[in-house]
Amino acid sequence: MLQFSEACERNKEPILAMLRSALAGCASVVEIGAGTGQHAVHFARQLPYLDWQATDRAEHLPHLAARIAAEGTPNLQAPIELDVMQSPWPTLAADAVYSANTLHIMSWPEVEALFRGVGRILGEGGLLAVYGPFRYAGRFTTDSNAAFDRSLRNRDPASGIRDFEAVNALAAAQGLELMADHAMPANNQLLIWIQNP
């Protein structure tokens, strides 16, 4: 049976509504941490002009590959293994990188590695879109996000909701400039950066 995420099912349409315009000028996307593959399948189907490459760590690949084989479209490639801490990364190039609900389950060194890797994938004018919860000026946007952060840290002290300012600084170090910060349902954000020359 295919793995299923209720959260992915709920948030795929609001995210798609934002990605449809943001990715209109792109031809290829690399998704980091594709998980169950629900986003990859849905976005590739709805945005057929995009070549969509899903990636994830080795332990998640069998389930991801099963969904793509069962529900994928011709523009959705077979998934490839990517652990952000591996060096070097697989050879990847794309007009955009997308990642959802990953930064808060990674350690901070992994978040740093993700942004360094994205800096190598994207060329001038490339886009990075990241979906998930964030803190601003050290504060949670809601009490429910504060509770979520506590639950994350209780499970894994290295994880937790990240500070927007710290993440934006990592992006800036890779030549990425913030284009948009969209408030999304369920107290999440969709952050979009563009690679400057």
C-alpha positions in Angstrom: 0.0 0.0 0.0 1.3 3.5 -0.9 2.3 5.7 2.0 -0.1 8.6 2.5 0.2 12.0 4.3 -3.0 13.8 5.3 -1.0 17.1 5.5 0.3 16.7 1.9 -3.3 16.1 0.7 -4.6 19.2 2.5 -1.8 21.5 1.4 -1.2 20.5 -2.2 -3.8 22.8 -3.8 -2.8 26.0 -1.9 0.9 25.3 -2.7 0.1 24.6 -6.3 -1.8 27.9 -6.6 1.4 29.7 -5.7 3.8 27.5 -7.7 1.7 27.8 -10.8 2.7 31.5 -11.2 6.1 31.2 -9.6 7.3 28.4 -11.9 5.6 29.6 -15.1 9.0 30.5 -16.6 10.7 27.3 -15.6 11.3 24.0 -17.5 12.7 21.8 -14.7 12.3 21.3 -11.0 14.3 19.2 -8.4 12.2 18.4 -5.3 14.3 17.7 -2.2 12.7 15.4 0.4 9.8 14.3 -1.7 8.6 11.9 1.0 5.3 10.1 0.0 5.5 11.6 -3.5 2.0 13.1 -3.3 3.3 16.6 -4.1 5.5 15.3 -6.9 2.7 13.4 -8.6 0.1 16.2 -8.2 2.4 19.1 -9.3 3.8 17.2 -12.2 0.3 16.3 -13.4 -0.9 19.9 -13.0 2.2 21.5 -14.5 2.9 19.2 -17.5 5.4 21.6 -19.0 7.8 21.0 -16.1 10.3 18.1 -15.9 10.0 17.1 -12.2 12.8 15.2 -10.5 11.9 14.0 -7.0 14.7 13.1 -4.6 14.9 11.7 -1.0 17.1 9.7 1.3 17.6 6.0 0.5 15.2 4.7 3.2 12.3 6.7 1.6 13.0 5.8 -2.0 11.1 2.5 -2.2 7.8 4.1 -1.1 8.4 7.2 -3.3 9.3 5.1 -6.3 6.1 3.0 -5.8 3.9 6.1 -5.9 5.6 7.5 -9.0 5.4 4.2 -10.8 1.7 3.9 -9.9 0.5 7.5 -10.4 3.3 9.4 -12.2 3.1 11.2 -15.5 5.7 11.3 -18.3 7.2 14.5 -17.0 7.8 13.0 -13.6 11.2 11.2 -13.5 12.0 8.1 -11.4 13.2 9.3 -8.0 16.9 9.5 -7.2 18.7 9.2 -3.9 19.8 12.5 -2.3 21.0 12.9 1.3 21.8 16.6 1.7 24.9 15.7 3.8 26.4 13.5 1.1 29.4 14.9 -0.8 29.3 15.3 -3.7 25.6 15.5 -4.5 24.3 13.7 -7.6 24.7 15.7 -10.7 21.6 17.8 -10.8 20.6 21.0 -12.6 17.2 22.7 -12.7 15.5 26.0 -13.1 13.9 25.6 -9.7 14.3 23.6 -6.5 11.3 22.8 -4.3 11.2 21.4 -0.8 8.3 21.1 1.7 8.2 20.3 5.4 11.9 19.4 5.5 13.8 22.2 7.3 12.1 21.6 10.7 12.9 17.9 10.7 16.5 18.3 9.7 19.4 19.3 11.9 20.8 22.8 11.4 24.0 21.4 9.7 21.7 19.6 7.3 19.7 22.8 6.6 23.1 24.5 5.9 24.1 21.7 3.6 20.7 21.9 1.7 21.3 25.6 0.9 24.9 25.0 -0.2 23.7 22.2 -2.5 20.9 24.4 -3.9 23.4 27.1 -4.6 25.3 24.6 -6.9 22.1 23.4 -8.7 20.6 26.7 -9.6 21.9 29.0 -12.3 21.2 32.7 -12.7 17.4 33.4 -12.4 16.8 30.0 -10.8 14.1 29.8 -8.1 14.1 28.1 -4.7 10.6 27.5 -3.1 10.5 26.2 0.5 7.2 25.4 2.3 6.8 24.9 6.1 6.5 26.7 9.4 9.0 29.5 10.5 9.6 31.8 13.4 10.1 35.5 12.8 12.3 37.7 15.0 12.6 34.6 17.4 8.8 34.3 17.8 6.4 31.7 16.8 3.6 32.8 14.6 1.0 30.8 16.6 0.7 28.9 19.8 0.1 25.7 17.8 3.5 26.2 16.1 5.2 26.6 19.5 3.6 23.4 20.6 4.7 21.7 17.3 8.2 22.9 17.9 8.3 21.4 21.4 7.0 18.1 20.0 9.7 18.1 17.3 12.5 18.8 19.8 11.2 16.2 22.2 11.5 13.6 19.5 14.8 14.9 18.1 16.6 17.8 19.9 18.4 18.7 16.6 15.2 19.5 14.8 12.7 22.3 15.3 11.0 25.2 13.5 13.7 27.5 12.0 14.1 31.2 12.3 13.2 32.9 9.0 16.1 35.3 9.4 18.7 32.6 9.8 17.3 30.7 6.8 17.2 33.8 4.7 20.9 34.4 5.6 21.8 31.0 4.3 19.9 31.8 1.1 21.7 35.1 0.7 25.1 33.4 1.2 24.2 31.4 -2.0 23.3 34.5 -4.0 19.5 34.0 -3.5 17.3 37.0 -2.9 13.9 36.7 -1.3 11.1 37.2 -3.9 8.1 36.3 -1.9 6.9 35.2 1.6 3.4 33.8 1.3 1.3 33.1 4.3 -0.3 29.6 3.8 -3.0 27.6 5.6 -2.2 25.7 8.8 0.3 28.4 10.0 2.9 27.7 7.2 4.7 29.9 4.8 5.9 29.5 1.2 9.2 31.3 0.8 10.5 31.9 -2.8 14.0 33.1 -3.6 15.6 33.9 -6.9 19.3 33.3 -7.8 21.0 36.6 -8.7 23.9 36.7 -11.2 
